């Protein structure tokens, strides 16, 4: 039937969607947050390769060269407390490859109009999230069982949260994370997957700056230099992309 055919088309994207979040969470738990961000900064390179492989889009060399200051800048900004573990590296790369593959495959799906007129960017993200949840629940139960509930009770018993405040924080975290990803999918529907990956990378600089403002944390010299290089690289990327479009 048409519906089962649609699900088969979306299943690989849903698997990638699951891999993005599972890989990122494991990477953040297995090593320093900064190390996970450094590895995740290489996402545009992976996206370039998959973009050429699946969509046949090869960008001009100057565009690819502008990725170097973006990735290098984020790496410098994140290098304050570098700690290496193979699990963190493998998990962050799983998240990277999954994110790139999800972007390219989703772009192919949204551009090809193969699934139906109602499946716009917002609906596609909602369907993928529902499918990823169905994939993840058995995996979660098999690996962790019901330890979530005991961990929840433990946090409440420690006195830092009440049942209501912790549940509210979890709900708000989930809602804002969903909103962020849906906006990212809306952007993906309108731009090249590599541009989307660059936006995802420069987001890390925005997070660093926002944390400085919100939490009054001091910004190291490395963070200032790295952030400046990454922002400059993003400007170069935009100029190179505009130049390549004007030549067509």
C-alpha positions as CSV (number, residue, x, y, z in Angstrom):
1,X,0.0,0.0,0.0
2,X,0.9,3.7,-0.3
3,X,1.2,4.1,3.4
4,X,3.6,1.2,4.0
5,X,5.7,2.5,1.0
6,X,5.9,5.9,2.6
7,X,7.0,4.4,5.9
8,X,9.7,2.4,4.1
9,X,10.9,5.7,2.6
10,X,11.0,7.5,5.9
11,X,12.4,4.6,8.0
12,X,16.1,5.2,7.1
13,X,15.7,8.9,7.9
14,X,14.1,8.0,11.2
15,X,17.0,5.7,12.0
16,X,19.4,8.6,11.3
17,X,17.2,10.8,13.5
18,X,17.6,8.3,16.3
19,X,21.3,8.1,15.8
20,X,21.8,11.9,16.0
21,X,20.4,12.1,19.5
22,X,21.7,8.8,20.9
23,X,25.2,9.5,19.7
24,X,25.2,13.0,21.0
25,X,23.9,12.0,24.5
26,X,26.4,9.2,24.8
27,X,29.3,11.4,23.6
28,X,28.4,14.1,26.2
29,X,28.4,11.4,29.0
30,X,31.5,9.6,27.9
31,X,33.9,12.6,27.6
32,X,34.2,16.3,28.1
33,X,31.4,18.4,26.5
34,X,34.1,20.4,24.7
35,X,35.5,17.2,23.0
36,X,32.0,16.3,21.8
37,X,31.6,19.8,20.3
38,X,35.0,19.6,18.6
39,X,34.1,16.3,16.9
40,X,30.6,17.6,16.0
41,X,32.2,20.6,14.4
42,X,33.3,18.4,11.5
43,X,29.7,17.8,10.5
44,X,29.9,20.1,7.4
45,X,32.7,17.9,6.0
46,X,30.6,14.8,6.4
47,X,27.6,16.6,4.9
48,X,29.7,17.7,1.9
49,X,30.6,14.0,1.2
50,X,27.1,12.7,1.5
51,X,25.7,15.7,-0.4
52,X,27.9,14.8,-3.4
53,X,27.1,11.0,-3.0
54,X,23.3,11.1,-2.6
55,X,22.3,14.4,-4.3
56,X,25.1,14.7,-6.8
57,X,25.8,18.3,-5.7
58,X,29.5,19.3,-5.9
59,X,30.2,22.8,-4.7
60,X,33.1,25.0,-5.9
61,X,36.5,24.5,-4.2
62,X,36.4,28.0,-2.5
63,X,33.2,27.0,-0.7
64,X,34.8,23.8,0.7
65,X,37.9,25.8,1.8
66,X,35.8,28.2,3.9
67,X,34.7,25.2,6.0
68,X,38.3,25.0,7.4
69,X,38.1,28.2,9.5
70,X,34.6,27.3,10.7
71,X,35.6,23.9,11.9
72,X,39.0,25.1,13.2
73,X,37.5,28.0,15.0
74,X,34.9,25.9,16.9
75,X,37.6,23.4,17.8
76,X,39.8,26.2,19.3
77,X,36.8,27.6,21.1
78,X,36.0,24.2,22.6
79,X,39.5,23.1,23.5
80,X,39.6,24.4,27.0
81,X,39.1,21.0,28.8
82,X,39.9,18.4,26.2
83,X,39.6,14.8,27.3
84,X,39.8,11.9,24.8
85,X,37.9,8.6,25.0
86,X,37.2,6.3,22.0
87,X,33.6,5.9,23.1
88,X,33.1,9.7,23.0
89,X,34.8,9.9,19.6
90,X,32.7,7.0,18.1
91,X,29.5,8.4,19.6
92,X,30.1,11.9,18.4
93,X,30.9,10.6,14.9
94,X,27.8,8.5,14.9
95,X,25.8,11.6,15.7
96,X,27.7,13.5,13.0
97,X,27.2,10.9,10.2
98,X,23.5,10.4,11.3
99,X,22.9,14.2,11.3
100,X,24.5,14.6,7.8
101,X,22.6,11.6,6.4
102,X,19.3,12.8,7.9
103,X,19.8,16.2,6.4
104,X,20.7,14.9,2.9
105,X,18.0,12.2,2.9
106,X,15.3,14.6,4.2
107,X,16.3,17.2,1.6
108,X,15.9,14.5,-1.1
109,X,12.5,13.5,0.3
110,X,11.3,17.1,0.6
111,X,12.6,18.0,-2.9
112,X,11.3,14.9,-4.6
113,X,7.6,15.2,-3.5
114,X,7.5,11.4,-3.3
115,X,5.5,11.1,-0.2
116,X,2.6,13.5,-0.5
117,X,1.7,17.1,-0.5
118,X,0.9,17.3,3.2
119,X,4.3,16.2,4.3
120,X,6.0,19.6,4.6
121,X,9.1,20.3,6.8
122,X,7.1,20.6,10.1
123,X,5.0,17.4,9.5
124,X,8.1,15.5,8.3
125,X,9.9,16.3,11.5
126,X,6.9,15.3,13.6
127,X,6.6,11.9,11.8
128,X,10.3,11.3,12.1
129,X,10.3,12.1,15.8
130,X,7.3,9.7,16.4
131,X,9.1,6.9,14.4
132,X,12.4,7.5,16.3
133,X,10.5,7.3,19.6
134,X,9.1,3.9,18.6
135,X,12.6,2.7,17.6
136,X,14.2,4.1,20.8
137,X,11.7,2.8,23.4
138,X,12.6,-1.0,23.0
139,X,16.3,-0.1,22.8
140,X,16.0,2.0,26.0
141,X,14.1,-0.7,27.9
142,X,16.7,-3.4,26.8
143,X,19.7,-1.4,27.9
144,X,18.4,0.7,30.9
145,X,15.2,-1.0,32.0
146,X,13.2,1.2,34.3
147,X,16.2,2.9,35.9
148,X,14.8,6.3,34.8
149,X,12.2,6.1,37.5
150,X,14.6,5.3,40.3
151,X,16.9,8.1,39.0
152,X,14.0,10.6,39.0
153,X,13.1,9.6,42.6
154,X,16.7,9.9,43.6
155,X,17.0,13.5,42.4
156,X,13.8,14.4,44.3
157,X,15.0,12.6,47.4
158,X,18.2,14.6,47.3
159,X,16.1,17.7,47.9
160,X,17.2,19.7,44.8
161,X,13.9,19.3,43.1
162,X,10.2,18.5,43.8
163,X,8.3,16.0,41.7
164,X,6.5,18.9,40.0
165,X,9.6,21.1,39.4
166,X,11.7,18.2,37.9
167,X,8.8,17.1,35.7
168,X,8.3,20.7,34.6
169,X,12.0,21.1,33.7
170,X,11.9,17.8,31.7
171,X,8.8,18.9,29.9
172,X,10.2,22.3,29.1
173,X,13.5,20.8,28.0
174,X,11.7,18.4,25.6
175,X,9.4,21.1,24.2
176,X,12.2,23.6,23.5
177,X,14.4,20.9,22.0
178,X,11.6,19.8,19.8
179,X,10.9,23.5,18.7
180,X,14.6,24.0,18.0
181,X,14.8,20.9,15.8
182,X,11.5,21.8,14.0
183,X,12.9,25.2,13.1
184,X,16.1,23.5,11.9
185,X,14.0,21.3,9.6
186,X,12.1,24.4,8.3
187,X,15.5,25.9,7.4
188,X,16.6,22.6,5.8
189,X,13.6,22.8,3.5
190,X,14.9,26.1,2.1
191,X,18.7,25.8,2.0
192,X,21.5,23.5,0.8
193,X,22.3,20.7,3.3
194,X,25.9,22.0,3.6
195,X,24.6,25.5,4.5
196,X,22.4,23.8,7.1
197,X,25.4,21.9,8.5
198,X,27.4,25.2,8.7
199,X,24.5,26.8,10.6
200,X,24.5,23.9,13.0
201,X,28.3,24.3,13.5
202,X,28.2,28.0,14.1
203,X,25.4,27.3,16.6
204,X,28.1,26.0,19.0
205,X,29.8,29.5,19.0
206,X,26.4,31.1,19.8
207,X,26.0,28.6,22.7
208,X,29.4,29.6,24.0
209,X,28.6,33.3,23.8
210,X,25.1,32.9,25.2
211,X,26.4,30.9,28.2
212,X,28.8,33.7,28.9
213,X,26.0,36.3,28.9
214,X,23.4,34.1,30.7
215,X,25.6,32.5,33.4
216,X,28.3,35.2,33.7
217,X,31.0,32.7,33.0
218,X,34.4,34.2,32.0
219,X,35.4,33.6,28.3
220,X,38.9,32.3,27.8
221,X,41.3,33.8,25.2
222,X,41.0,30.6,23.2
223,X,37.2,30.9,23.2
224,X,37.3,34.5,22.0
225,X,39.9,33.7,19.2
226,X,38.1,30.5,18.1
227,X,34.7,32.1,18.1
228,X,36.0,35.0,16.0
229,X,37.6,32.7,13.5
230,X,34.4,30.6,13.2
231,X,32.2,33.7,12.7
232,X,34.7,35.0,10.1
233,X,34.6,31.6,8.4
234,X,30.8,31.7,8.2
235,X,31.0,35.1,6.5
236,X,33.5,33.7,4.0
237,X,31.2,30.7,3.4
238,X,28.2,33.0,2.7
239,X,30.3,35.1,0.3
240,X,31.6,32.0,-1.5
241,X,28.1,30.5,-1.8
242,X,26.7,33.8,-3.2
243,X,29.6,34.0,-5.7
244,X,29.0,30.5,-6.9
245,X,25.3,31.1,-7.3
246,X,25.9,34.4,-9.3
247,X,28.1,32.4,-11.8
248,X,25.3,30.0,-12.6
